[in-house]
Amino acid sequence: MEDSDLYADDHHWGNRRVNVGAHDLPALKARYLLAHLPVTGRVLEVGCGGGRLLNTVAAHRPLLELHGCDIRPLRYAPARFHFTLVGLETAVLPYEPASFDAVVMMDALEHFRDPTGALHATRAVLRPGGQLVSFTPLEGQRLSFYRLYRRVLGDDLYVRTKEHVQSFSEADLRRLLEQNFQVVDHVYAYHLLGHLMDATLFALLATPRLRRRFWQVNPFYEEAAASSPGARTQSPLAQALRAANALAYAESQALHGVSWGAAGILFAAVAR
């Protein structure tokens, strides 16, 4: 698959900040992130998308200096963080060494062709004792609905539908991390229901028409500067996505300490 097809222009991750009090998975991730960030200092998000998490952090940690980088340009100029456009094969982050107190990689590591290099570059810009905060999908577990769908619909299924070029097991991820970091906290998410629903949804998105509709109406990827904010939430598909997300959230909350069946992990790791 060509890079231009993989990193499609119509995949935009939104800039509307997360409601941290909501009962959904974005709120679950945002609350974990906020709980593990410093109150002051400099924070970088690698793979910041449209900036929705950085805008969320800015609203709750106003004393932080926030930076974000991504391979796609932003649709709207950021008001609350500094943005840097980076190349697809960037091996070194364009920041001074040891210049950040924390680095955020939420739903990002699985998008890197060279995750080892990405973590090494991340470690290089962290100050001694600085912290990496991440959510990473675990789509490579031995017992996995993702594995089942890939067997039926092709090994590149989730590359095509959500740009996941990596498929980590928890063991793989921990081996990758231990070269540069020590994990100091973790919780699990996307258990049986969330796991099944996410794997099934993104398998269905192999259908081009449904994939286009998904990116048009998904309420979790809204743009705050759009002409009709909130319009996405009115469609039946958007309402179904919200309901499914609420169920997955409740399950993840109840089973946060259980690894069995989990298809995602939130973790904080200190730079070695």
N, C-alpha and C positions, 0 to 999 in steps of 0.2 A: 504493500500500500504506500502510495506517495505521501510525503509529509503534508502536502497541500490538501489531500483528502482526509488524512487523519485529524489534523488540527483545523477543523472546518470553521469558517468565519461565522456561521450562524450559531455556534456554541458559545453563548455568553452567560456568565455566571452571576450577573446582577450586582448592583451596588446598594440596594436598599438594606439598611441595617437589620440585623436579626432581633426579633422580640425575645429577649432572654427569659421572659416569664412564660413563654408559650409552652405547650405540651407537644413538642415535636422534636425531631432529631437535630435540625439546625440549632435550636435553643439548647439542647443537651450538649452539643459540641461547643457552642459559644460560652456556656457557663463553665465548662471544664477549662477552656482556654483562659477565661478571665481569672479563674481561681489559681492559675499557675503563672501568671504574668506579674512582673514587678509593678509597683505603683509609679515609680519614676524610672527614667533611663531611656534607652533606644531599643526599639523592637523592629524587626524585619519580618515580613511575610513573603516567603518564596512560593510563587504560584498564587498570586493574590486575586486572580480573576478580575472581576469588576470592582472589587474592593469592599464587598459587603461585610467581611469580618473585620477589616481594618476600620471601617466606619462604625461598626459595633463597639470595637475596643475604644475608639476615640470618644464615644459617648459615655463610657463607663470608667475610663482611665485617662482623663484629660491631661495629666501631667506627662504622659509618655510622648516621646518623639517617634512617629510612626513612618515606616518606609515599606514599600511593596515593589515586587518585580514580577514580570510575567512575559511570556512570548507573544501575547496579543496586546495591541494598543488598547487603551481604555476608550469607551464610547464617550464618556463625560469626564471633564477635568476634575481631579480629586480636590476637595476642599480641605480634607483633614489628614492627608498623608502625602508623602513624596513618592512619586512613581518613577520606575526605571524600566524601560523596554530592553529585554535581553534576547540574544539569539537562541535558536533552537538547540544548538550544540554547545552552548556556553559551558566551559569547564571550570571557570573561575567567576565567582560573583563580583560584580563591579563596585565593590565597597572596600574600605580599608580593612586590613586584618585586625581581628580582635576589637571590633568597633561597636558590637551590639551586645546588649544584656540578655536578649532572648530572640530566638528565631521561631517562627510559626510555619508549619508545613501541614495544613489541614487539607486532606483529600488531594495531596500533591505528589507524594513519593512514587505512587503507582504510575504516574504519567512520564517519568524519566526513563529514557533509554539506558542511562548509566546511573542507577540509584547509588552505587558505591561512590562514584565521583560527586554526585549531588550532595551526599552526606559529608564527604570530605570538604567540599567547598563551604558547606554550612558551618562545619566545625571551625574552619579557618577564620570566619568573620565573627565568631563568638568570643567574648572575653573569657578569661579563665573562670570556671565555675558558672558560665552562662548556660542557659537552659533551652533545649529544643522542646517545643510542644506540638503534638501532632495527632491527627486522626489518620489512620491508614487502613484501608480495606484488607481483609484476609480472604482473598478469593482463590487461594491456592491450597486450602486445607484439603486433607485426604478425603473427608466426607463433606461434599460441597455441592449445592445446587448449581453453582457456577460451572463446576467441572462437568456435571451432567449435561447442562445446556451446551457447553463447548463441544462435548463429544458428539452431540446431535447436529449442531448448527455450524460447527467449525471452530478451530482453535483461536481464530482471530475475532470471534464474536464480540467480545467486550472491548477489543481495540476499535472495532467499527462503531459500536454504539455508545461508548463512553470514554474512549481514548485511554483505556487502561492497558498500557504496554507491558506492565508487570503484573504478576499474579502471585502474591506472597502467601506463604503459610506463616504461622506465628514463629515457628522455629527459624525459617529463612530470615524473617524480619529481625529477630533478635541477634542472629549471627551477623547480619549486616550492620546493625547498630553498634555492636560491641567493639568494632574497630575504632570508633571515635567517641562513643557515648556510654554512659551508664544509666540504665532505666531506673528511675527512683519512684515512679508511680504509674499505675495503669488501671484502666477499667475496660470492660468489654461492651460491645453494642451489636445490633443487628443479629439477634438470635434467630430462633426458628421462623417466626412470622416475618420479621424484617428481612432476614436472609432470603427466604423464599420469594417474598414480594419484590425485593430489589433485583434478584437474579432473573425472575420472570419478566418484570417490566423491561429491563434492558435487553433481554432476549427478544421481546416483542418489537423493540425499537429497530430491529434489523429490517423491518418494513419501512421503506422510505417515507410513505405518507404519514404513518403514525409518528415516526421520528421527528418530522417537521412540525407536527401538531404539538408534540411534547415540548419542544423548545419554544414554541410560541406561547403556550398557556401555563407552563409550570409556575405555580405561585411562589416558589422558593427562590426563583432567579429574577425577581422583578428589578426594574431600573427605577430609582427614585426620581430621575429627571424625565421619565417617559411622559408623553402627553396625557395619558389617562391612567395614572397610578391606581393599582387595585383592580383593574379590569380583568386581569388574568383569573382572579378568584371566582369569577362568575360562571365559568364554563363547567359542564359536568365532569370533564376530565380533571380539571383543577380541584374540584371538590372531592373527587375520588382519591386524588393524590394526597390531599390533606387528611382524609379519613384513614388511609393506609399508613401515613406517616405517624398519626396519633397512636395507632395500635402498636407500631414498631417502637415508638417512644416508650409507651407503658411497659412493654416487654423488656426493653433495654434497661429501664430504671429498675425493674424488679430483679433482673438477672445480671446486674453490672459486674458482679464478682465471679461469674460463671464463664469459663472459657469454652465449654462444650457447645458446639453449634454456632458460636459467634462468628460473624463474618466481618468484624471490624474491631479495632482496638484504639482507644485514646491513651496516650502516654506522655509523660514528661521525662526527659532525659538530660543529665548534666554532662557537659563537655568534659572529656578526659584530659 
